[in-house]
Amino acid sequence: MKWKRSERLVDMTHYLLEHPHQLIPLTYFSEIYSSAKSSISEDLTIVKETFEEKGIGLLITVPGAAGGVKYIPKMAQQEVRQIIEEFIIELGHSDRLLPGGYLFMTDLLGNPELMNRVGKVFASAFSHKKIDVIMTVATKGISIAHAIARHLNVPVVVVRRDSKVTEGSTVSINYVSGSSRRIQTMVLSKRSMKSGQRVLITDDFMKVGGTMNGMKNLLEEFDCELAGIAVLVEAEHADETLVDDYYSLVKLHEVNEKDRTIALSEGNFFSKGEKLI
């Protein structure tokens, strides 16, 4: 079957978007479309220019016999700011206030379109780093972890509060909760990670960072390396946070239950100085 250029471009674009951070040999496309490598190279040039112009991402060409092309998801700074602004507006509604000063976020964390965009934001920030695994703690951080993993094309591991018989042998540690100062337990299957892997930790909300610090300590038990920390919302706290180097999209300054107001602002994402498109 002889493919028209328009057909090749559509199918090629779809394949690249579905396989981020994966090196794809030009011979793969050449064989699939029964086309010369020179024609494939011309097609990829069109895709590359379109991706960069529209802020979709980068198309990296690796020369040599073992080379190929790799799609790196990226997001324009203007689009990131728009996502943050929309999230602040949505999270700032007074009807999200719960007793005890908590905020209802379950619907936002369960919104696949929003989480996909958030995942791409964090994936853009960490695209230049080697990430092998995304780690989060059950349960609310799972949707964010999978969204980031989708754009980095890496697996997700979920830390739990108690062991499950379906996970086999586990490693458990005790850690101090940053907000309540209580001793809690973290459990992770021994099969979840391999020694030497670089891990990106993420969660939906961070107060003082006790949970994040606990996951950092858990990495040491697996002889793994911390590659970064990504948080959707961080709380402004009088106490010093237990983690220093992290990314946040939104900062929660104050919750006033009496006046039913929520004070939010942009997190530290842009102050980290990461290079976006």
ROZA-643462 format. One line per 4 residues: number of its first residue (from 1); their letters; for each residue x, y, z of C-alpha. Coordinates in Angstrom, 1 decimal. Each point is the difference from the previous one (the first is absolute). Layout:
N
NUM	a	X/Y/Z | ... .
***
This chain:
277
1	mkwk	0.0/0.0/0.0 | 1.3/3.4/-1.0 | -0.7/2.7/2.5 | -0.7/3.6/-1.0 .
5	rser	2.1/2.7/1.8 | -3.1/1.3/1.7 | -0.8/-3.5/1.3 | 3.6/-0.5/1.2 .
9	lvdm	0.0/3.3/1.8 | -3.2/-0.8/1.9 | 1.0/-3.5/0.9 | 3.6/1.0/0.9 .
13	thyl	-1.1/2.8/2.2 | -2.4/-2.3/1.9 | 2.7/-2.6/0.5 | 2.5/2.6/1.3 .
17	lehp	-2.6/1.5/2.4 | -0.8/-3.5/1.3 | 3.7/-0.9/0.6 | 1.7/3.0/1.8 .
21	hqli	3.6/-0.2/1.0 | 0.5/-3.1/-2.2 | 2.7/-0.2/-2.6 | -1.6/-1.2/-3.2 .
25	plty	2.3/-1.0/-2.9 | -0.7/1.6/-3.4 | -0.1/-3.6/-1.4 | -3.1/-0.6/2.0 .
29	fsei	-2.0/2.7/-1.9 | 1.7/-0.8/-3.2 | -1.2/-3.6/0.1 | -3.5/0.8/1.3 .
33	yssa	-0.6/2.5/-2.7 | 2.0/-1.7/-2.8 | 1.9/3.3/-0.5 | 3.6/1.1/-0.4 .
37	kssi	1.8/1.3/3.0 | 0.4/3.3/-1.8 | -3.8/0.4/-0.2 | -0.4/-1.0/3.6 .
41	sedl	2.6/2.7/1.0 | -2.0/2.6/-1.9 | -3.2/-1.1/1.8 | 1.7/0.2/3.4 .
45	tivk	1.3/3.5/-0.8 | -3.6/1.1/-0.6 | -1.1/-1.6/3.3 | 2.9/1.5/1.9 .
49	etfe	-0.8/3.5/-1.2 | -3.7/-0.3/0.7 | 0.7/-1.4/3.5 | 2.3/2.9/0.9 .
53	ekgi	-2.3/2.6/-1.6 | -3.1/-1.2/1.9 | 1.8/-0.6/3.3 | -0.7/-3.8/-0.1 .
57	glli	3.6/-1.1/0.6 | 3.4/-0.6/-1.5 | 1.1/-2.6/-2.5 | 3.5/-1.1/0.6 .
61	tvpg	2.0/-1.7/-2.7 | 2.8/-2.4/1.1 | 2.5/-0.7/-2.8 | 1.8/-3.2/-0.7 .
65	aagg	-0.9/-3.6/-0.7 | -1.6/-0.4/3.4 | -1.7/3.4/-0.2 | -3.5/1.1/-0.9 .
69	vkyi	-2.5/2.6/1.2 | -1.4/0.7/3.4 | -3.1/2.1/1.0 | 0.5/2.1/3.2 .
73	pkma	-3.3/1.4/1.4 | 0.4/3.7/0.8 | -2.4/2.8/0.8 | 0.2/3.7/-0.7 .
77	qqev	0.3/2.3/3.0 | -3.2/1.9/-0.9 | -2.0/-3.3/0.0 | 1.5/-1.0/3.4 .
81	rqii	-1.0/3.3/1.5 | -3.5/-0.4/-1.4 | -0.3/-3.5/1.6 | 1.1/1.4/3.3 .
85	eefi	-2.3/3.0/-0.2 | -3.0/-2.3/-0.9 | 0.8/-2.3/2.9 | 0.3/2.8/2.5 .
89	ielg	-3.4/1.3/-1.1 | -1.6/-3.4/0.3 | 1.6/-0.9/3.3 | -0.9/3.4/1.5 .
93	hsdr	-3.7/-0.5/0.0 | -1.4/0.3/3.5 | -2.1/-3.2/-0.4 | 3.2/-2.0/0.1 .
97	llpg	0.5/0.8/3.7 | -0.4/-3.1/2.2 | -0.1/-0.1/3.8 | 3.4/0.3/1.6 .
101	gylf	1.3/2.4/-2.7 | 0.4/-2.8/-2.7 | -0.7/0.5/-3.7 | -2.0/-2.3/-2.2 .
105	mtdl	2.3/-0.9/-2.9 | -1.3/-3.5/-1.0 | -1.9/1.2/-3.0 | 3.1/1.8/-1.4 .
109	lgnp	2.3/-3.0/0.6 | -2.6/-2.1/-1.8 | -0.2/2.3/-3.0 | 2.0/-1.9/-2.8 .
113	elmn	0.4/3.1/-2.2 | 1.3/2.2/2.9 | 2.3/-2.7/1.3 | 1.4/-0.7/-3.5 .
117	rvgk	0.9/3.7/-0.3 | 1.5/0.1/3.5 | 2.0/-3.1/-0.8 | 1.4/1.6/-3.1 .
121	vfas	1.0/3.1/2.0 | 2.1/-2.1/2.4 | 1.3/-2.2/-2.8 | 1.2/3.1/-1.8 .
125	afsh	1.9/1.1/3.1 | 1.7/-3.3/0.4 | 0.5/-0.9/-3.6 | 3.8/0.7/0.1 .
129	kkid	0.5/-2.3/3.0 | 0.2/-3.8/0.0 | -3.1/-1.3/1.6 | -0.6/-3.7/0.4 .
133	vimt	-3.0/-0.1/2.3 | -2.8/2.2/1.4 | -0.8/-0.5/3.7 | -3.0/1.1/1.9 .
137	vatk	-1.9/-0.9/3.1 | -3.6/-1.4/0.0 | -2.4/1.2/-0.9 | -0.5/3.6/-1.3 .
141	gisi	3.4/0.3/-1.6 | -0.6/-3.0/-2.3 | -1.7/2.0/-2.8 | 2.8/2.6/-0.1 .
145	ahai	2.6/-2.7/0.0 | -1.5/-1.8/-2.9 | -0.4/3.2/-2.0 | 3.6/0.9/0.4 .
149	arhl	1.1/-3.6/-0.7 | -2.1/0.1/-3.2 | 2.0/2.9/-1.4 | 3.4/-1.3/1.2 .
153	nvpv	-0.8/-3.6/-1.0 | 1.1/-1.6/3.3 | -1.8/-2.2/2.5 | -1.7/1.0/3.3 .
157	vvvr	0.4/-1.4/3.4 | -2.5/0.6/2.8 | 1.1/0.2/3.7 | -2.7/-1.2/2.4 .
161	rdsk	-0.7/0.4/3.7 | -0.4/-3.8/0.5 | 1.2/-3.1/-1.8 | -2.2/-1.9/-2.4 .
165	vteg	0.3/-3.8/-0.5 | -0.1/0.5/-3.8 | 3.2/1.9/0.1 | 2.2/-2.7/1.4 .
169	stvs	3.0/0.9/2.2 | 0.2/3.6/1.0 | 2.3/2.6/1.5 | -1.5/2.2/2.7 .
173	inyv	1.3/3.1/1.8 | -1.3/2.3/2.7 | 0.0/3.7/-0.6 | -1.2/3.1/1.8 .
177	sgss	-3.0/1.8/-1.5 | 1.0/3.6/-0.5 | -3.4/1.5/1.0 | -1.2/-2.2/2.8 .
181	rriq	3.5/-1.1/1.2 | -1.3/-3.6/0.3 | 1.9/-3.1/-0.8 | -1.4/-1.7/-3.1 .
185	tmvl	1.0/-2.9/-2.2 | 0.8/-0.3/-3.7 | 0.0/-3.3/-1.9 | 1.3/-0.8/-3.5 .
189	skrs	0.3/-3.4/-1.8 | 3.6/-1.1/-0.4 | -0.7/-0.6/-3.7 | -1.0/3.6/-0.6 .
193	mksg	3.5/1.4/-0.7 | 3.5/-1.0/-0.9 | 3.2/1.2/1.6 | 1.4/3.1/-1.7 .
197	qrvl	-3.2/1.3/-1.5 | -0.7/3.7/0.0 | -3.4/0.9/1.5 | -2.3/3.0/-0.3 .
201	itdd	-2.3/0.3/3.0 | -3.4/1.7/-0.3 | -3.1/0.7/2.0 | -3.1/2.1/-0.1 .
205	fmkv	0.6/2.1/3.1 | 2.9/0.8/2.3 | -0.1/1.7/3.4 | 3.3/-0.2/1.6 .
209	ggtm	1.4/-2.9/-2.1 | -0.1/-2.9/2.4 | -1.5/-2.4/-2.5 | 2.5/1.1/-2.7 .
213	ngmk	2.9/-0.4/2.5 | -1.3/-3.5/0.9 | 0.0/-1.0/-3.7 | 3.6/1.4/-0.3 .
217	nlle	1.0/-2.2/2.9 | -1.7/-3.0/-1.6 | 2.1/0.5/-3.2 | 3.1/-0.6/2.1 .
221	efdc	-1.3/-3.4/1.0 | -0.1/-0.9/-3.7 | 3.3/1.7/-0.8 | -1.7/2.3/-2.4 .
225	elag	0.7/3.7/-0.8 | -2.4/2.9/0.4 | -0.3/1.8/-3.4 | -2.5/2.6/1.1 .
229	iavl	-3.3/0.9/1.9 | -3.2/1.3/-1.7 | -2.9/1.2/2.0 | -3.3/1.3/-1.3 .
233	veae	-0.8/2.2/3.1 | 2.3/1.0/2.8 | -1.2/1.7/3.2 | 1.7/3.1/1.4 .
237	hade	1.2/-1.1/3.4 | 1.6/1.9/2.9 | 2.3/-3.0/0.6 | 2.9/-0.8/-2.2 .
241	tlvd	-0.8/-2.7/-2.6 | 1.7/-3.3/0.2 | 0.9/0.0/-3.7 | 1.8/2.7/-1.8 .
245	dyys	0.2/-0.6/-3.7 | -3.5/-0.5/-1.5 | -2.4/1.4/-2.6 | -3.5/1.2/0.8 .
249	lvkl	-2.7/1.4/-2.3 | -2.1/1.7/2.6 | 0.6/1.3/3.5 | -2.8/0.1/2.7 .
253	hevn	0.6/3.0/2.3 | -3.1/-0.1/2.2 | -3.4/-1.6/0.5 | -2.4/2.2/2.0 .
257	ekdr	-3.0/-2.2/1.0 | -1.8/3.0/1.6 | 0.0/2.1/-3.1 | 0.1/-3.0/-2.3 .
261	tial	3.0/1.3/-2.0 | 2.9/-1.8/-1.5 | 3.3/1.9/-0.7 | 2.0/-1.6/-2.9 .
265	segn	2.8/1.1/-2.2 | 2.4/-1.4/-2.6 | 2.4/-2.6/1.4 | 3.8/0.0/-0.5 .
269	ffsk	0.0/-1.7/-3.4 | 1.3/2.9/-2.0 | 2.4/1.1/2.7 | 1.9/-3.3/-0.5 .
273	gekl	1.1/1.4/-3.4 | -0.7/-3.1/-2.0 | 0.2/0.5/-3.8 | -3.3/-0.5/-1.7 .
277	i	-0.7/0.6/-3.7 .
***
